[in-house]
Amino acid sequence: MSRGPKPVMIRLSMEEKAALEAIARRPSMTQQIAQRARILLAANQGQNNAQIARVESISVNQVRKWRRRWAERKAIPEEEMSYEKRLQDLPRSGAPGKFSAEQLAQIIALACEDPQASGYPVSHWTPKEVAAEAIKRGIVESISERQVGRFLK
């Protein structure tokens, strides 16, 4: 009696196995990517989704998803998509961020300055004043005081 869909078979080549083992061991690797490599290595050893999920302390659905994604991307040559890239999340939907990391850093740096040095007769910045000064300095074309407040939170 079967308890669910049959897991996607994972058969790694020696090259793939070596690459995934290196990814799983690399100290600079994010834990998310390393975990996905471990999922595939365990699947290659014949473990089922429930066994892998138990060892990794994740859901069976996550194991199922990464087995499926690996199988879908297996035909792509390594020169076109590295093994590490295959283990990354797909791009998220939605609009891209409106402000760059550099703009965010400049706004935070601005908020750390003395407001009196910029001609404001106050001892502490308010989000409204930071927004006005960021626009005045050309850091951003426009920004709301609520957005500045979220940045500084």
C-alpha positions, -999 to 999 in steps of 0.1 A, spaced: 0 0 0 16 33 -12 13 63 11 18 91 -15 34 100 -48 66 82 -56 95 105 -50 114 119 -80 144 96 -85 178 114 -80 208 98 -95 238 120 -93 269 117 -115 303 116 -97 308 153 -107 274 163 -94 279 144 -62 314 160 -56 300 195 -63 271 190 -39 293 176 -12 316 207 -16 286 230 -14 272 213 17 306 216 34 316 251 24 316 273 55 308 304 35 277 288 20 243 299 32 226 272 53 196 272 29 218 262 -1 238 237 20 206 221 32 193 217 -3 226 200 -13 222 176 16 187 168 5 199 158 -29 228 138 -15 204 119 8 180 113 -21 209 100 -42 216 74 -14 180 62 -17 164 79 13 127 88 9 112 122 14 100 115 50 135 102 61 152 133 46 126 157 61 131 141 95 169 144 95 169 180 81 139 191 104 119 204 74 86 195 57 82 167 33 69 192 8 103 211 9 122 178 2 97 170 -26 101 205 -41 140 204 -42 140 169 -57 117 181 -84 136 213 -91 169 194 -93 153 170 -118 139 199 -139 173 216 -140 194 184 -145 195 187 -183 210 222 -182 248 221 -188 269 231 -158 285 259 -180 251 275 -183 239 271 -147 262 262 -119 252 236 -93 250 263 -67 227 284 -89 204 253 -93 199 253 -56 188 290 -54 153 302 -50 134 313 -81 129 351 -85 101 364 -64 71 381 -80 63 417 -74 78 450 -82 115 455 -77 126 477 -48 123 515 -55 155 524 -36 190 510 -41 212 498 -13 234 528 -19 205 552 -15 194 534 17 229 537 31 231 574 22 197 581 39 208 562 71 241 582 70 222 614 67 200 605 97 233 600 117 245 635 110 237 665 132 206 682 117 219 717 127 248 712 103 222 711 75 204 742 88 176 725 108 170 741 142 164 708 159 186 684 179 172 652 163 160 644 128 124 635 122 115 613 93 99 643 76 131 663 78 153 634 66 130 629 36 132 666 27 170 667 31 174 635 10 154 650 -18 173 683 -14 207 666 -17 196 645 -47 199 612 -29 164 603 -42 138 621 -64 110 615 -39 105 596 -7 77 596 19 84 603 56 68 569 63 93 552 40 122 570 58 106 559 91 106 522 79 143 525 69 153 540 103 132 516 123 
